[in-house]
Amino acid sequence: MARPIVTEIGAVNDIFAHTGVKSIPAGGYVLAASVTGVVKKGTPLIQGATDKELLVVSADADQVVAIAADEIDTALTRAIPAYEEGEFNANQITATLPSGVTIAGLSVKARLHGIYFRDVITPV
């Protein structure tokens, strides 16, 4: 019996699709005051009012500049670690998106910042 060929490497339940992820910047980021509740690990983020302020994506037309590296409860902190570049598991990122926002809609503009969404093949 032929064995399936795995074309992407990454854990199916992880936000990473590949090992090529840029480290979190030392200065870190903060969530804008308008962001409330829990921000899930893997949530795509867009630029806020300053270069270190981030907002959660709200539309396919948004330009993703970072991906949340951890789950953050905004009631406890506004500081958020975020990855600026890399290849991310599209299936896991999709689970963090607000209603009406899609990976397909975010992909083209995200590439401008070195953020790529890939399907991770499930091993059989």
C-alpha positions in Angstrom: 0.0 0.0 0.0 1.3 3.4 -0.9 2.1 5.9 1.9 0.8 9.4 1.7 3.3 12.2 1.0 3.5 14.9 3.7 4.2 18.2 1.9 4.2 20.6 5.0 5.8 20.1 8.3 4.1 21.2 11.5 1.9 19.9 14.3 -1.7 20.0 13.3 -2.7 21.6 16.6 0.0 24.3 16.6 -0.1 27.8 15.1 3.2 27.2 13.2 3.3 25.6 9.8 7.1 25.8 9.5 10.1 26.6 11.7 10.7 29.9 9.9 9.1 32.3 12.4 10.7 35.6 13.3 11.2 36.1 17.0 9.1 38.4 19.1 10.5 42.0 19.1 12.2 42.9 22.4 10.1 46.1 22.9 6.9 44.1 22.6 3.5 45.3 21.7 0.4 46.5 23.5 -3.3 46.0 22.6 -5.3 49.1 21.8 -7.8 50.1 24.6 -10.7 49.2 22.3 -9.7 45.5 22.4 -11.5 43.7 25.2 -11.9 40.1 26.4 -9.5 37.3 25.6 -7.2 37.4 22.5 -6.4 33.8 21.5 -3.0 32.6 20.6 -2.7 32.8 16.8 -5.0 35.8 16.3 -4.0 38.0 13.4 -3.3 41.6 14.4 -3.3 44.9 12.6 -1.5 48.2 13.3 -3.1 50.5 15.8 -2.5 54.3 16.4 1.3 53.8 17.1 3.9 51.4 15.8 3.7 49.3 19.0 -0.1 49.3 19.3 -2.1 46.4 17.8 -5.8 45.7 17.1 -7.5 42.4 16.2 -8.4 42.0 12.6 -12.0 42.9 11.8 -12.3 42.6 8.0 -10.8 40.7 5.1 -9.3 44.0 3.8 -7.2 44.5 7.0 -3.4 44.3 6.6 -2.0 41.8 9.1 1.3 42.9 10.7 1.6 40.3 13.5 0.3 37.1 15.0 -0.5 36.8 18.7 2.1 34.5 20.3 0.1 33.8 23.5 -3.4 34.0 24.8 -4.0 37.3 26.5 -6.8 38.3 28.9 -7.2 42.1 28.3 -8.7 42.4 31.8 -5.2 41.5 33.2 -2.8 43.1 30.8 -2.5 45.1 27.6 1.0 43.8 26.8 1.0 41.2 24.1 3.9 39.1 22.6 3.4 38.8 18.8 5.3 37.3 15.9 6.1 39.7 13.1 6.9 37.2 10.3 6.6 33.5 9.6 4.6 30.6 8.2 1.5 29.9 10.2 -1.0 27.0 10.3 -4.0 28.3 8.4 -6.4 25.8 10.2 -5.4 27.1 13.6 -5.4 30.7 12.6 -8.9 30.3 11.1 -10.2 29.3 14.5 -9.2 32.7 16.0 -10.8 34.8 13.3 -13.9 37.0 13.9 -17.1 36.2 12.0 -16.8 37.2 8.3 -13.0 37.3 8.2 -11.2 34.6 6.2 -7.7 33.4 5.6 -8.2 33.9 1.9 -9.1 37.5 2.4 -6.1 38.2 4.7 -3.5 36.3 2.9 -2.4 38.7 0.1 -1.8 41.7 2.4 -0.3 39.6 5.1 2.4 38.5 2.7 3.6 42.1 2.4 4.7 41.7 6.0 6.2 38.3 5.6 3.3 36.5 7.2 2.1 33.3 5.3 -0.8 31.0 6.0 -0.3 27.4 5.0 -2.4 24.3 5.3 -0.7 21.7 7.4 -1.2 18.2 6.1 -2.5 15.7 8.8 -0.3 12.6 8.9 -2.1 9.4 8.3 
